[in-house]
Amino acid sequence: MAGKIIYDKLREKMKEKGLTTYKIRKEKIISEGTLQNIRNDGRITTDAIASLCAALDCQPGDILEYVPDEMMQRDNEQ
């Protein structure tokens, strides 16, 4: 595995901008499955990233963070 994309920055940006999961569902910004993947730092599509960027008025780098395997292993060992 080459590392992982994590969504801590996305969750922080959502809080900052007041974008709740209720609003995401109501306005159909992304699917419930995508929300679940975000909660679990799973995979999401570039279409979902684009929808979130539009809703949050930001760029992908503002909401995504790449963490190399070595850092993930170190965090898990602590």
C-alpha positions as a LaTeX table, in Angstrom:
\begin{tabular}{lrrr}
\hline
Residue & $x$ (\AA) & $y$ (\AA) & $z$ (\AA) \\
\hline
Met1 & 0.00 & 0.00 & 0.00 \\
Ala2 & 1.26 & 3.48 & $-0.81$ \\
Gly3 & $-0.33$ & 5.40 & 2.03 \\
Lys4 & $-3.76$ & 6.77 & 2.74 \\
Ile5 & $-5.90$ & 9.85 & 2.15 \\
Ile6 & $-7.43$ & 11.11 & 5.39 \\
Tyr7 & $-10.25$ & 13.60 & 5.78 \\
Asp8 & $-9.46$ & 15.43 & 9.03 \\
Lys9 & $-9.11$ & 18.70 & 7.09 \\
Leu10 & $-12.49$ & 18.09 & 5.43 \\
Arg11 & $-14.24$ & 17.51 & 8.75 \\
Glu12 & $-12.66$ & 20.68 & 10.14 \\
Lys13 & $-13.66$ & 22.71 & 7.06 \\
Met14 & $-17.23$ & 21.38 & 7.33 \\
Lys15 & $-17.43$ & 22.57 & 10.95 \\
Glu16 & $-15.90$ & 25.93 & 10.03 \\
Lys17 & $-18.40$ & 26.49 & 7.19 \\
Gly18 & $-21.41$ & 25.01 & 9.02 \\
Leu19 & $-21.90$ & 22.19 & 6.52 \\
Thr20 & $-23.66$ & 19.50 & 8.54 \\
Thr21 & $-24.38$ & 15.93 & 7.51 \\
Tyr22 & $-28.08$ & 16.86 & 7.64 \\
Lys23 & $-27.52$ & 19.64 & 5.08 \\
Ile24 & $-25.41$ & 17.31 & 2.92 \\
Arg25 & $-28.24$ & 14.75 & 2.87 \\
Lys26 & $-31.00$ & 17.33 & 2.36 \\
Glu27 & $-29.22$ & 19.06 & $-0.53$ \\
Lys28 & $-27.93$ & 15.73 & $-1.93$ \\
Ile29 & $-24.35$ & 17.01 & $-2.09$ \\
Ile30 & $-22.91$ & 13.50 & $-1.69$ \\
Ser31 & $-24.39$ & 10.07 & $-0.92$ \\
Glu32 & $-24.79$ & 8.47 & 2.48 \\
Gly33 & $-22.22$ & 5.85 & 1.45 \\
Thr34 & $-19.71$ & 8.58 & 0.67 \\
Leu35 & $-20.37$ & 10.18 & 4.05 \\
Gln36 & $-19.68$ & 6.82 & 5.69 \\
Asn37 & $-16.43$ & 6.48 & 3.73 \\
Ile38 & $-15.37$ & 9.94 & 4.91 \\
Arg39 & $-16.06$ & 8.96 & 8.52 \\
Asn40 & $-13.87$ & 5.87 & 8.06 \\
Asp41 & $-11.15$ & 7.57 & 5.97 \\
Gly42 & $-12.21$ & 5.31 & 3.10 \\
Arg43 & $-12.19$ & 5.98 & $-0.62$ \\
Ile44 & $-14.37$ & 8.62 & $-2.25$ \\
Thr45 & $-14.70$ & 9.59 & $-5.90$ \\
Thr46 & $-13.35$ & 12.70 & $-7.55$ \\
Asp47 & $-16.99$ & 13.64 & $-8.26$ \\
Ala48 & $-17.64$ & 13.62 & $-4.50$ \\
Ile49 & $-14.52$ & 15.71 & $-3.90$ \\
Ala50 & $-15.71$ & 18.19 & $-6.54$ \\
Ser51 & $-19.17$ & 18.40 & $-4.95$ \\
Leu52 & $-17.67$ & 19.01 & $-1.51$ \\
Cys53 & $-15.29$ & 21.64 & $-2.87$ \\
Ala54 & $-18.22$ & 23.43 & $-4.53$ \\
Ala55 & $-20.26$ & 23.31 & $-1.31$ \\
Leu56 & $-17.33$ & 24.50 & 0.82 \\
Asp57 & $-15.88$ & 26.94 & $-1.74$ \\
Cys58 & $-12.41$ & 25.40 & $-1.53$ \\
Gln59 & $-9.80$ & 23.36 & $-3.40$ \\
Pro60 & $-9.12$ & 19.61 & $-2.94$ \\
Gly61 & $-5.89$ & 20.35 & $-1.07$ \\
Asp62 & $-7.93$ & 22.24 & 1.52 \\
Ile63 & $-9.87$ & 19.10 & 2.48 \\
Leu64 & $-7.61$ & 16.12 & 1.70 \\
Glu65 & $-4.36$ & 14.99 & 3.26 \\
Tyr66 & $-2.07$ & 12.20 & 2.10 \\
Val67 & $-0.35$ & 10.22 & 4.85 \\
Pro68 & 2.47 & 7.83 & 3.81 \\
Asp69 & 2.44 & 4.26 & 5.16 \\
Glu70 & 5.42 & 4.96 & 7.43 \\
Met71 & 3.51 & 7.68 & 9.28 \\
Met72 & 0.40 & 5.49 & 9.58 \\
Gln73 & 2.51 & 2.68 & 11.09 \\
Arg74 & 4.16 & 5.07 & 13.57 \\
Asp75 & 0.78 & 6.44 & 14.66 \\
Asn76 & $-0.58$ & 2.91 & 15.13 \\
Glu77 & 2.45 & 1.90 & 17.26 \\
Gln78 & 2.00 & 4.79 & 19.70 \\
\hline
\end{tabular}
